Amino acid sequence: MPVTPRPRYARFERTRLDHQQELVEDYVEEIAQLHRDHGEARASDLAERFGVSAAAVSKVIARLKRDGLAEARPYRGVFLTVKGSELAEKVEARHQLVLSTLLALGVPPHVAEADSEGIEHHCSDATVEAMQRFLEAHNR
């Protein structure tokens, strides 16, 4: 039985979905980092870190709240829910794994840091597992 080829646009579908999730992941990761570093995450801190307007941050915070990832309290900042904290931990671990892999491949640190910020959002679980195996073999 012949295999029907997938339409050309289908191979970009995952990338489009990854881009939609990328902003959410960056924000939960940054909110968690701000809480670790400063004990709080304010919208103004997020705007400064991402180089965007307060209005842009408000839109993303509204999305995080809608998706059950964060809570925002007037004059108290932004807090991750359990679900948001779990996502932040997953994103941070994936980021560190991608960064470590790039460094093990000999990518200069400043380049590896910049590249890992984008790559981390586009790695499938299979790729993440392969990177983990590579690092384990490389570090023996």
Beta strands, then each sheet from edge to edge (+ up, - down):
strand 1: 70-73
strand 2: 77-80
sheet 1: 1+ 2-
end
